[in-house]
Amino acid sequence: MSDAGSFDDYLKTLGRLTSHVDPTASTPEAERIIQATGTLGDMLDTDVAGLAAWVRDHPADVPVLGLAVGLSQEKLKNVLRDRFGTTGWHGVARSQPVDLITWLDTEFDLVRMLRTQLERTYTFADILVARAGSRVTATRAGASGRHIEDEIEAIAHDLGLDYVTRSRFTGRNGRTAPADLIIGDPETADIVVAAKGFDSTGSKLTDAVREIEEMAEVRLPKQLVLAVIDGIGWKSRQSDLRRIHQLWADRQIDGMYTLVSLDHFRDDVREFAALRRLI
């Protein structure tokens, strides 16, 4: 296993997990979009340059554009931090209006989405769809969180290892801890992996840290403990992420990866499995 790199280097490898959701089909904010776009006037019929001038003059209304492309304020803050290094849309709109609108248009198809929604006639059925949209979005967010689990399970399968998913393993003094992937019999686990991916922030991130700390606490010396963590939500909860990284630095866990370093994860799992004659 390699030594822990710097926390800042790890932070830079975090990426966005959640797929973009078409707000015309799923967002619960359709009615608010219709009302809010009235403040934009004729600007919606222009181009990126016109919208850049509008946000420069109306920096407080940037969330209206976020809602128009399906971004809640929380998600808007997260993607702004990922792209511009800040959650403050006022400052970005004043100092980098062209960059802000160009990015929103390139990443989320802002201009087309605004025009599509302005030209559409909304019905009572659309209102009901919008109100149900939060459940659709939550389901998709859960699916994105399982993406990491699916990736590491595929690696274990490709290596021909025996494994179980989303269970508990037994460690020191018969104590157990949760793990998203357990290679070997859970009663005598050889490798245990935590997979934690979040694009939004909340208590689930703190719960994820506690789970990994529990894994580290009960592990036996012969057990390999790894964590695969990704998603830009962690950038807003860096203190929680730093706690996990410190476990790696202190060698209480054996490795910490993101989706971009899964090849390294595969190599480490293969190497340890060969040493233990699992493959």
DAJO-V440550 format. One record per backbone hydrogen bond with DSSP energy under -0.5 kcal/mol. CO is the residue of the C=O (numbers start at 0). NH is the residue of the N-H. If there is no record, write none. Layout:
CO&NH  CO&NH
This chain:
5&9  6&10  7&11  8&12  9&12  10&13  14&230  20&22  21&24  21&25  22&26  26&29  28&32  29&33  30&34  31&35  32&36  34&37  35&38  36&39  36&40  37&40  39&42  40&43  41&44  42&45  46&50  47&51  48&52  49&53  50&54  51&55  52&56  53&57  57&60  58&61  60&63  60&64  61&64  61&65  62&66  63&67  64&68  65&68  65&70  66&69  69&71  71&75  72&76  73&77  74&78  75&79  76&80  77&81  78&82  79&83  79&84  79&85  80&84  86&88  87&91  88&92  89&93  90&94  91&95  95&99  96&100  97&101  98&102  99&103  100&104  101&105  102&106  103&107  103&109  104&108  108&112  109&113  110&114  111&115  112&116  113&117  114&118  115&119  119&121  122&126  123&127  124&128  125&129  126&130  127&131  128&132  129&132  131&134  131&135  132&136  133&137  134&138  135&139  136&140  137&141  138&142  139&143  140&144  141&145  143&146  143&147  144&148  145&149  146&150  147&151  148&152  149&153  150&154  151&155  152&156  153&157  154&158  155&160  156&159  161&183  163&181  166&178  168&176  170&173  171&174  174&170  176&168  178&166  179&165  180&192  181&163  181&183  182&189  182&190  184&187  185&169  185&188  189&223  190&182  191&225  192&179  192&180  193&195  193&227  195&229  197&232  197&233  201&204  201&205  202&206  203&207  204&208  205&209  206&210  207&211  208&212  209&213  210&214  211&215  212&216  213&217  214&218  217&171  219&222  222&224  223&191  223&225  224&253  224&254  225&193  226&228  226&256  227&195  229&197  230&233  231&234  232&235  233&236  236&239  236&240  237&241  238&242  239&243  240&244  241&245  242&246  243&247  244&248  245&249  246&251  246&252  247&250  254&226  256&228  257&260  258&261  260&264  261&265  262&266  263&267  264&268  265&269  266&270  267&271  268&272  269&273  270&274  271&275  272&277  272&278  273&276
